[in-house]
Amino acid sequence: MAASPAQRRRWEREQARLRASVVEEDTEEWQKDPRFTGLERVGGVDLSYIKGDESRACASLVVLSYPALEVLYQDCRMVAVSAPYVAGFLAFREVPVLVEAVQRLQQEEPQLQPQVLLVDGNGLLHPRGFGTACHLGVLTDLPCVGVAKNLLQVDGVVRDELHREQVRSLQSSGEAFPLTGASGKVLGMVLRSYNNSSKPLYVSVGHRVSLDTAVRLVRACCRFRVPEPIRQADIRSREYLRKLPCAPLEVPGAVPASPERWVRGQSGVCWRHELQ
C-alpha cells in the first residue's frame, strides 16, 4: 500500500491549510501557573499495530489525574488503518481514529475530557511544521504536546557528533537544550526526562501551548523516561492486543464493535468494565 504523488500533494495542501490554525502559545490559565494549578486531567494517545499486519491497530486513549497521574479513563478498540505509512504524513494514518476516540469521550464522559493531550510523535518539529500533535490538536481544539523518542531530522537539524555531545551534556532529569533549525527557528527542546535513562525526549509544540510550558508539563508527567499518559496508553493498547489477538475491528465512522472501556469508579478505587 503506497501513496500516489497526487495523494501526497493533497496531503501537503491539507497540512498547509490546517497549519494556519496552529496556536503556538498558552491559552489556558493553568498553563501560566508554575505549579499548573487548575490542571486536573492529562490525556495520552497511542496506536499499537498487530505484528505483520499494518492495516489493523489498537487505538488507545487514556486520561490521567494530575498531579497524582492515576488512570481515570481508558478506551481501547481495534481499528482499521486505511492510509499507507508515508514519512511526514503519519497523521493521515492515525489521527482520524484518535479524533473519534476523543469525540466518544466528550459525548460519553464529558467530565473526564482531558485539558491537554500528550502525543507520541512530533508537533512543529516536522518537515512542514505540522506533525501529528499539531494535526490532532487543531482537529480536536485541545492543547497538544508532541513527545518523540527519536530525532526527526528537519531544517538542518541532524543527529551528528555535536548533537550527541549536547545530549551527553544532559546530566540529570529536567535538563534540556533547544533544537534550532538552519532557519533560526527553535523547533523543539531536547529533554532528559529521567535520571536512569540517558536517552532524551524531543518535545515540540502541538497546539495551544508554548514550548516552555510543553517542556515543563512533560517533565511533571514523567515517572520514567516516557511521560505517564503516553506510557499508560501504550501499555494498555499492547495489553489489549495480547489478550484479544482476534479482537473485533472497527472502521472509522462505523458503529463501534465491542470496545473495551474502563471508567474510574466514584470511590476512586473500583472500576467498571463496559462493553458496548
N, C-alpha and C positions, 0 to 999 in steps of 0.2 A: 504494500500500500504506500503510494508516494503522492506527493502534492505536485500538481502540474504548475508550470510557470504562471499560467493565468490565475490559479488558485493563490499562489504566493503573492501576486500583485494585488489581488482582492484583500488578502490578509494585511498587507502593508498599508493599503488605503484605510482599512478599518482601524488599525493601530494608530495611524496618524490622526484619524477623526476622534478617537477616544482619548488620545494623548492630550488633546487640548483641554480636557476636563479634569486632568490631574491637579490636585491641590497639594503643594509641597510645603505646607506649613501647618502648625497646630490649629485645630478648630474647636477643641473641647476644653472646658475649664480644667478637668483633671490632668490634662497634658501639661499645663503650665505650673502645676504644683510639684515641688521637688520630691515629695513622697507619693505622688499620684493620688492624693486624697480625692475621693469620689469615684475612683475606678474600682469596680466590683466584679466584672466579668471579662475574661480574656478568652478569645476563641483560637482554635488551631485547626488546620485542614490538611488532609493527606490523601493521596491515591496510592494504593498498593496493587501491583499487577500480578496476575497468575503467571507463574514461570512457563515460558514457551507460548503464551497467548497474550499478545499486546492489544487484543480487541476487547478484553474484559478486565475490569478492575473493581476493587472495593473502595468506594468513596467514603471518607470518614470526616465528620465534623464533631469536634468536642468543644465544650465551654467549661472553663475552669474558674473557680472563685479567685479573687485577688484581695489580699496578698497570700492567702493560705495555699493557693494552687491545688485545690481539690476539685475533682471532676463533678460538675453539676449536671451535665447533659452529654449524651453521646448518640450519634446517628451514623450507623454503618449500613451500607447496602451495596449490592452488586450492580454495576452499571455497564452499559455498552459504550465503548470508546470508538467513535467512528473516524475522527480525523487522524491522519497519519502524524507520526512524530517528525517534526522538522525543527532543527535548531533555530531558536529565535522566535518560534511560533507555538511554543508549548501551551500557551493559554488557550488556543483554539481547540486543543485536545482535551484539556482538563477543566477549564473554568466553567463551561456550561453546567456540568453536574454539580460543581461546588456552589454555583449560584442557586441551583434548585435546592440544595441542602440548606442553605441559609434561608431561603424563602419558606421552606417547610417549618423551620424553627420559628420564624417570625409569625407564621399562621397558627402553629400548634402550641407553642410555649413562648409567647412574646415577652414574658417577664424574664426569660433567660437569654434574650438576644445579647450577643457579645458587644462590648463597647469598642473593641478593636480586634482585628484578626491578625495572627501571625501566620505567614505563608512560607512553606518550604520551597523557596525559589527567590528570584530577583524582582526588584521593582524598577527604579530608574537605572540601575546597573544592567544595561541591556543595549544591544546594538542600535535600537531605535528609541531608547529611553522609555520603553513601555513593556516591562516584563509581567509575569503572572500576577504579582502582588498589586501592580497598578491596575491591570485588567479587572481583577476581582474587586478591588476597591471601588473603581468607577461604576461597575455594574451593580454593586450592592449599596453603594454610597456609604460604606463603612470605612473608618480608618483602617489602613492595612500597612503591614511592615513586611518587607522581603528579608528572609533569613536563608542564605545559601551556605552550603557546606564546602563548595568548591568555587574557585575564582573563575568568573566568566570574563574572558579577555576581550575587552572592547575599548575603543577610543585611546589606543596606545598603552592601556594597562596590561601588563604581561607578568607571568609568573617567572621572572628572571632571578638572577642571584641577588640583585638589590632587594627585590620583593621578599625573597626568602630570608635575607638578613633582617629586614624590618620585622618579619613575623617572629624570628628568633629573639628579637629585642623585647617582645611582649613577655614579661617575666611572671606576671600574676594576673589573676582574674580581674576583669574590668579595664585592663589597659587596651588601648586602641590607637589606630592611626588612620588618617584619611586616604581614600583611593582617589587620586586626582588624575583625570584624563589628559591627553595631549591638548584638548580644547581648553584646559584650565578649569573645567567644571569638576567639583567634588561629586563623585558618582555614588559613594557609599563609604562605609567605615569597616576596617578590619578589626575584629574584636576577639580578644582572648576571653572566653566566657567561663572557663573552668580551670582551676589551678592544676588539676590532674590530667589535663589534656593540652598539649602544645599546638593542636590543630585549631586554627581560628574559625570564626564565622564571618561571613560577608553580609553586612547589614545595609539595606538601602530603603529609601522612602518608597512606599507603595501609593498611598493616597491619604490625604487629610492628616498628615503627621510630619513634623520636622525631623531632620536626620538626627539631631541631638536627642530628641525625645525617643525616637526609634531605638537608638543605642541604649539609652537608659532603661527603656522598657524591656528589651531583650535581656540585659544584664539582670534585671529584677526578677525575670521569669526563669532563670537558669538554676536548676539543682545539679544538673550535669552539663555536658557540653552543649547539647541542643535544648532550646527553651522548652519548658514543660508542656505548653499547649501543643506544639508540633510533635514532641516526643510521644505524648499520650495518643494523639491522633494516629501516629504511625504504629504504635504498639497495638492499638485496637483494630486497625484495618488488617494488620498482619495476622492477628489472632482470629479475626473473622474468617479470613481465607483458610487458616489452618483447620478450623473447626468445620467449615462448610465449603469443602472443595467444589461441590456442585450447587452452590448457592444460587437461588433464582436471580435471573438477570433483569435489570431494569433499563429500559431505553429512555433517554432524556425526553421529558414531555409526556411520557406514557403514565398509566395508572401504576402506582408503586406496587412492587411484588415482594411481599413478606420481608420488609426490612427489619432490622434489629435496632430498637431504641431503648435507651436507659435514661431515666429521669431521677434526679436526686429526690428522695423522699422528704416529706416535711420535717421528719425527725432529724434529718441530717445524717442518718446512719443507714436507714433502709433504702432499698432500691426497688423499682418497679420495672419489670421486663415486659415490653409491649411488642406484640406482633400485629401489624396492621394487615 
